[in-house]
Amino acid sequence: MSAVVAVVGEGLLPDFVCEQLSAQYEVIRQTDFKAIVPEIADLVLVLHDTWHPFVHREAEEVLQSAGIPWLRGFVTFSEGVIGPLVREGAPGCSQCADMRRLIAGLDRMEMRDLQRGLAAREAIKRDAWASRTGLWHMAHLIVAETHKVLQDRQVLLEGRIFLIDLNTLHSSRHYFLPDPLCPVCGELPDDSPEEAQISLQPNPKTNVESYRCRPIDDMQEVLVKDYVDHRTGIINRKMPDLMSTFADASVNVPLWNEDVATGGRTHSYAKSELTAILEGLERYCGLAPRGNRAAIRDSFRNLSHQALNPAKVGLHSKEQYELPNYPFKPFDPDRSMNWVWGYSMLLESPILVPQSLVYYNSDSRDSFVYETSNGCALGGSLEEAILYGILEVAERDSFLLTWYAQLPVPRVDPYSADDLELRLMVNRLQAMTGYNVYLFNTTMEHGIPSVWAVAKNGKQKGANLICSAGAHPDPVRAVKSAVHELAGTMQALDTRFEVNRGKVEQMLDDPFLVQQMGDHSMLCGLPQAEERLQFLLDENRPLRAFDEEFERKAKHKDLTDDLKDILQSFRRFNLDVIVVNQTRQEIARNGLHCVKVLIPGMLPMTFGHRFTRLAGLERVLRVPAELGYAEQSLTMEQLNPYPHPFP
């Protein structure tokens, strides 16, 4: 008995397909889903000469519940789209494919509006670019895929779509990842304290010198295959930076309302590209809660016995909240907000955390402070992600505390590190850019080696000073990270600084004109602003050697032992490490993990002078005296009033 194929739709495309299939299969033809699709159908083809989003959504509802596999084909703006093949219970449906295809496109906002408009009304019968030749070509591809499905052969369009340029007939196949928030096939577990529980597990390092548990080179194939595609990928562009001092690369993560560029900075373009992809996936995970569904909305007062007190993570001052058109409301313990479960490493128990502190692009109605990706990290294991999340928080905190308390921290000689690669990096940077590099030890009371790097311009044009920072259990790696950051920002900053110099000079007198991330580094680039860093640049202090400033610690073979050492150090200073698991299904499939780390008391990174967060953070007042930089605790009035120079 021959297989039964139901063809739903109107136009030349379904006509051509029916003509080719009828010789081999029993074909049932319907114009829409108003008639009941026969249960005897082995496959349903939904075919149109134009785009009917509402029909595809209807097909999902009718055919998934009936358990009948289906495949679609349609034309939109001179492009044919075929697929995906949708089966009952298999992740990835037509709605997922449309979301990935639209968001990766350059005209995503217009296409989404068009999709919504077409879903609300009957569309035109035939796309203007749907030529007979193009539709006949599409029909051959659809028929070939139909044969494979019905003959139980390997199909090409499960989790994939064909895109056909109807002007050239060039066809390409594109993989897409299921959307965990898809209203049709997405399934997310509810957030719970059980899911937030963390039990640290052993993580043997790739080698004793490494601080990773998976070699990045081993992930190249899967990272590119699953996440990079210019038409359907979470990452839709990758770009080597051929002008940088080192082998930098960047990728683009498309969002509905913006493009987010992330970079990788190593000595190999291939490795930099992989690093940039991982950085892009980290950003993707930190935008909104897509790993599970937030289940709690309540006030802090009602949840205080099991929740983080938001006042401990740094708030804006009363004067800031009263600024005209300030986008955040003061924290109110009686106002309801969304909460997510995290884990307190100090208390060793789950703890509720405001969602707006964890996901920096989530619902703005609950936001009471400016939040960034600070503390977000991705790793080859949960423990690895936690370690690097801590290091990022420590890096920014050390930089900001040094700035606000104006600490005269020791200057360190990079050539004393006895590391050939570091010497070559500094020499190359200075020779190629005309900048001299200065390093300062900003390690705080917890002992994580932290550095502040300053590049001083020796040319007539460009930014005068550029700053960066690094933190790592290995101080040499902290310095290398900071040097890479300097090199990665120099060229673009020099150009941007010269173009915007007039505007930047106004920022010198009005700090509230510093509104964007790039404004901070441009202001620092003014020669007139150099006096603001004299507490750091004072050349009367002796140049210190690495071994004088950084204690050599024993190296573990297991990454978790390094993490436990850091956690134990934090416990001595009553510093909690709160971990929220941001891992999404899209990255969990490849054994990757993403977290947000919050360390109450440490200074959070903000951009835009009006968004500084210092209220409630008494540590910035206390630590300078504990480290011997001040005779007694500082007052808020003694803190540096100028915008920080973090790039």
N, C-alpha and C positions, 0 to 999 in steps of 0.2 A: 504494500500500500504506500502510495507516494505521500510525502510530507505536505502539510497544509500551511500556506503562507497567507496571512491577511495583510492587505495593503490599504492603509488609511490615508486619504489625502486627495487633492485635486491638482491637475496641471500636467504638463508634459513629462515631468520627472516620473511620477507614478505610472503614467502611460507607458513610457519606455521600459520601466522595470517590469511591469506586468507582462508586456509583450515578450520579454526575454525569459521570464520565469515560467510562464504558462505551459511551455513545452515539456517541462520536467516535473513541475509540482502542481498541486491543486491550489489555485489562487482565488482568494475571496476579496472582492474590491468593495471598499466603503469610502464615503467622502468625509465622514467624521465619526465621533464616538457616540453620537446620539443613538445609533443602532448598537446592539450588544455585540461585542466581539466574540465570535464563536470560541468556546472552550477547547475545541479540537485543534485550534491553531497552534502550530509548533513554533511559529515566529511571526511577529507583527512588524511591518515596515511602515513608519510614519513619514510620508514624503510630500514635499510641497516645493513650488517654484519660488517661494519667498519665505520669510521667517515668520512663524506663528508661535511665539513663546507660550501663549495660553494653551495651545494644543499640546505642546510637549509636557506642560505641567499636568494637563488632563490625562495624557498617556501614562505618566508616572502613577497617578492615582488609580487609574483603571487597571493597568496591566500588572503593576507590582502586586496588587491585592489578588489578581487572578493567577499570579505565578507564571505569566507568559513572558518570555524574553522578547525584547524589541530593539529595533535599530531605527534611527532617524536620518533623514537627509533633507537639506534645504539650502536656499541661496540667500545671502545677505551682502549687499554692497559689492558686487562682482566677485564674491567668494563663495564657493560651495563648501558646505560643512556636512560631513558624514560621521555619524557616531555620537556617543559611544554605544556599544552593545550593552544593554542593561539587563541584568538577570536578577531574579528574586534573591534577596539576602546578600548579594555581592555589593561591597561598598563602591561608590562612584556611580553617579547617575547623570542624566542630561543636565540637571540643575547645577551640579558640581562643575561639569564641563563648561557650562555657560559662564559661571562665576569666574573660573580660572581664565577662560579665553578673554572675557571682557576686561578683567582687572589688569591683565598683562598688556593690554593694548594702549596705544598712546592717546586714544580718544575715549578712554574708559568712562568718564562722566557722561559724555554725550550718548554713548552706546547704552549705558545703564538706563538713562532717561528714555531712550528709544525703546528698550526692552519693556520698561514699565508701561509706556504708552501703548505698545502693541499688545501687551497682555490684557489691557483694559478694553480693547476694541478689535473689531475685525480688520485685518491688515489687507493690503493690496493683494491681488491674485497672483502677480508674477513680478519678480524683481526685474528692474530695467536691464540689468546685465546678464540675465539668464538666457543665453543663446541656446539654440537647439544643439549646436556642437558641444557646448559646455555641459548641458544637461545629459546628452547622450554619453559623454565621458563619465559623468557621475553615476549614471545608471549602470555602466559596466563595472565600476568599482563596488557598487552596492550589491549587484548580482554575485560577484566573486565572493564577497564576504558572506552573503546568504548561503552559498554552497558550503562554505567552510563550517558555518554554524550548524547547518542541518546534517552535515556528514561527520560531525564531531571531530573535525580537524582543528588545529590551532588557529584561532582567529586573531586578527590584527587589531581589532577595535574594542577589545575589552579594556577599559581604563584608558582608552586613547581615542583621538579623533583624526580624521583626514581633513585637511584644508586644501582646497583646489582653487588656484588662481584661474578664473574663467576667461581671462584675456590670453594667457599663455598655456593653460592646462597643466601647469606645473603643480604637482601634488606632493604634500608632505604629511607625515604622520607625527602626532604630538601626544606625548604622555601627560596625564594630569593626575593630581592627587585628590582623593575624596576630601570634601569639605566637612569637618566634624560638626559644623553648625548648619549643615544643609537641612532644610525643613522636610526633605523627602527621605534621605538615607542616613543623615547624621545621627549619631548616638553618643551622648556624653553622660558619664556617671555624675551623680550629685556629689558636690564637695562634701567632705566629711573629715572629722578628726582622725579616723582610722587611716584614711588615705594620706593624711599629712604626716603620719608617724615616720620617723627616720631612725634606722638602725645601721650605723656605719659598718660597711663590709670591706674586706681586704681588696686592695687594688694594686697588684704588682705593676711596677713601672716598666716602660719599654726598655729602660736601662737606668742605672743608678744615678746618672747625671740628669735624667729627664724628670719633668714634673707632669708628664702625661701618661695615661695608661693605655692609649691606642695610638699607633703611628698615624699621622695625618695622611701620609702617602697611601696607606692601605685603604683609605676612604674615598680616594679620588673618583673611581668609577661610579660608586653609588651616589656621591654628592652631585655629580654632574647629571647623571641619569634621572634622579628623582626630583631635583630641585631647580635645574637650570633649563629653561626653554623660552625662547623669545616670544612665543605665542601663548603658552599656557603655564609657564613656570612661576613658582613662588619668587624666583629670581629671573628677570627677563633680559638682563644685559650684564656682560662682564667686559672689563676694559683694563688692559695693561697701561701703566703710567710710564711711558717711555722717556719722560723728561725728569723723573725723580732721581735723586742721588742714588737710591738703592732700587731694587727690583719690586716696586710697589704695584698693586693691582686693586681694582675696585669692582663692585657689583652693584646692581640696582634692585631694590625690593619695591615693587609697585604697590601702592595702597590706593584706595578709592580717591582720596583727595590730595595725594602727594606722592613723590618718589623719594625713597630713603636710600642714600648711597652709603655703603659700608666698605671699609678698606682692609687690605692685608698688607703687612710690611715685613718682608723678609729679604733674604739675599737671592731668592729664586722666584721668577715670575709664576711658575707653576704652583709653588707652595704658597705664594702670596694670594693667588687666586683662590685656592682652597681655604685659606684663612679668611678671606673676604666672604666666601660663601657661608662659612660657619658663623661669622659675625652677622651676616644677613639673617640667618635662621634664628639667631639669638634675638635680634630686634623683632622679628616676626612673632616670636613666642611672647615677647614682653608687651605687646600692644593691647591685648584684650584677653580675658579668661576664656580660652578655647580648649583647655585640657579637661575641664569639668564644669558643671553648672553651679554658680554661686547659689547657696541655699538659704542664707541668713541675711535678713534686712532688719536692723533694729538699732537702738541707740547704744552708745557706749555705757551709759548709766545702767542699762539693763543687762549689759554683757560684761561689765567690768571685772567680774570674777574669773573670766576666761579670755579676756581680750587685751591686746596691747593698748596702753594709754597713748593716744596720738601725740600728746604734749611732749612725750619723751624723744620724738624723732626730729624735733625742731619745727617751729611754726614761724609765721611772719609776725612782725610786731603789730601792735594796735594801730600805729601810725600808717603802716603799709596797707592794712585792711581798709583804712579810711580814705585811701587815695581814690580819685575819680576813676570810675569804670574798672576798678580792680576786679579781676576775674574769679577771685576766690572769696569764700565766706569764712569768717572766724570759726574755729572748731567749737561746736556746741555739743556737750555731752548728752543732751536730750534730743538731738536731731537724729533721725534714723538714716542709716547708710548701709551700703552693701559691704559684707565682710567675707573674707576667704580664710581658709584654714592654713596656718603655717606651723612650723615646729621650732620651739625654743630650745636651743642647744644648752643653755644655762640651766633652765628648769627641767629639761629632758621631758617635755610634754607638749602636746598640741596647743596652739594659741591662735586666737582670731586676730586678723590684721585687716585694716580698712582696704578695700579693693583698690581705691584710688592711689594708695601708696605702692601697690604691687604692679598694676597695669597702667602705664602712663598715658594710654590713649583710650581709657575706658570712660564710663559715664561721668561727664563734667558736673552733673548736678550734685554729686557728693564731694567734689574736690574742695579741700580746705587749705592745700598747699600746692606749690609748684613741684612737680615730680618729674624725674628723668629716668633713663635706663641705668642709672648708677646702681651697681650691685647686681645687675643681670649678667649671667654668665652661662655658657654652654660647654659641656664636656662629654667625654666618652663614657663617663659614669656619673652617678649622682654625686659621689664624693669629689670627683674632679671638678664638677661644676660648682660645688659649694666652695672649694678652695679658691677658685679663680674669682668667684663673686666676692669673697672676703678681701682678696688682694685689690680688687677695683675700689671697694669702699675705703680700704686703708690708704690707697694711693691718693684719692681725692681728698680724704680727711686730712692727711698729712700736709698736702699742698695748701688747703684752705686754712688750717690752723696756723701754719707758718705765716701765711699772708695776713690774716686778721690780727694775730698776736704780734706780728712783725718780729719774728724770732731771728736772731743773728746766728743761724745754723752754720756748722762748719763747711768750708769749701773743700772738696775732695779732688785729688789729682787722678784723672782717669788712667794715666800711664802707670800708676802704681799698682794697678789691679793684676799685673802679670797675666794679661789675656791678650793674645795677639789679635784676635778678631776685633776686640773693642778698640785697640790702638788703631787698626786699619780703618775702622768705621769713623772714628773721630778725625783721623787724617784726611780721609776721603771727603767727609762733610765739609771740613774747613777749606780744603783745596778747591772744591767744586763750587762752593756757594759764596765764599768770601765772609762767612760768619765764623767767629771763634766760639768754642763751646766751654761752658763753665758748669760744674756739677756741685750740688749741695746735699748734704745728708739731712733729710727731714724725718728720720725715723722717730716715731713717737713712743709713748711709754710701753706699748704692747710689744715692741721689739721687731715688728715686721720691717725689714730693710726697705726704706723709701728714699727716693731721690727727687730733687727738683733740678731740671736742666735749663740753662739759659743760653741762647745763641745771641751773640753780640755782633751787629753788622759792621763790617769794615768797608762797605761800599758807600757811594754817595746817595743811592736811591734804595728804596725798600724800607721795610720795618726795621726800626733800630734794635729792638729786643723781641725775642720770641721765647716763650716758656713752654715747658712740657713736664711731665712727671712719670714716675714708674715705681712699682712696688713688687717685690718678689722675695721668696725665701733666700734666693741666691742674689746678693746685691749686684753682681756683675750683670745678671739678666735684667735687673731693674734698670740699670743704666742703659743697657742696649735698647730696651723698650723705649726709654725716654729719648734716646738719640734717634731711633726710627721715627718717633712722633715728630721730633723737630724737623727732620728731613722731609717728612710727608706733608708738612704744612707750609714750608718756606716759599716755594715758588708761587703757589696760589695766593698766599698772604701778601707777598711782595707786590703782586699785580693789583690785588684788591685794595691794598693800603694806598697805593699811588692814585688810583681812580677815586677813592673816597676820602682823600686827605682833608679836604675842607670840612666835611661832615665830622671826621674824627677829631679835628681840632676843637669843634664845638663840644664834643663829649668831655674834653678835658675840664671844662668849666661847669658842665651840666651832666652829672653821672647818670641821670635818668634817661639820657639819650642812648645809653648803652642798653639796648633792648633785645638783641639777638646774640646767639652764640659767637658769631664772628666778630661782633663789636668789641668783645673783651680783648681779643688778641690784637685787633687793630689799634685800640687805645694804648695798649702796652707798647706798640710799635712807634709811637710818637717820641721823638727825642726829649720833649719837654716832660714826658711821663717818667723818665728814667730815675729822677730823684725819688719817686715813690718806692723804688726797689733798692734804695741805698742800704737799708737794713740788711739786705741780702748780699749786695755787691761790694760792700766795704772791703777794700783790698788790704787793709791793715791786719786782718786776721791771717794766721799762718795757713799755708796749704797743707792739708792733711793727707796721709796715705790711707789706702783702703783698709789695711790691716789694723790701723789705729782707730778707724771709725766703725768697722763692721766686724762683728764676732763670727769666726768660722764655726759653723755648726755641723754636727754629724749628719751624713746623708743616709737617708733610709732607702731601702729597696722597695718599700710599699708606700704608695701615695697617701693612703689613709693615715699612716703614721705621721706624715708631715702635717696633715690636717689636724690630727689630734694634738700635736705640739702647739699649733696656733690656738686651738680652742682652749687648751689648758692655760696658755698665757693670758688669754682674754678673761678667763675665769678669775685669775688673780686680781684683775682690776675691775671685777664685777661688770664686765662688758658682755652683754648677751649677743648671741648670733641667732637671728631669726631667719629661717629658711622657708620660702614658699616655692613649691614645685610648679614651674610654669610649663613643664614638658607637654607638648601637644602631640596628638596622634601622628602627625606628619613626620615628626623627627623621631618619635619613639620606635617607629618601624625599623629604624637603622641603629638602634641602641644608643641614641643620643639623648642627653638630658639637659634641661634648662631650668635655672632657678633664679629667684630674686632673693638677695641677701640684704637684710636690714640689721644694722647694729645701732640700737638706740644710744644716743649720746654723741655719736660721730657726726661730723659736719657733712650734710648732703650737698652735692654739687647742684648749683642752679645757674641759669643763664638769663641775663637781664637784671640790671641792678635793683630794680624794684621788687624782684623775687627772692632776694637774699633771705635765707632761713637761719636765724641765730637765736630766736626767742626760745628759752627753755633749755638751751644747750650750755649748761654751766661748765662743761668740760673744757671749752675753749678759754675759759677764765682761769681754770685751776691748773691745767697741765703745764703751762709755761713755768710756773713756780716749781712744780714737781720735777721738771727736767733741768732746773737750775738757771733758767733764762730770766727769771724775775724773782724778786725777794718775797713777794706775796701775790695772792690771786689778783688778777686784773678786774677791772670793771668794764661794763659794756661801753662806757664812754671812751675807754682807752683803746678800743679795737680800731683797726684800720678802716676808715670810712669810705675808701675808694673801691671801685669795681675791681674784682679779682682779675688776674691776667691769664687764667686757664684757657687754653685754645679750644 
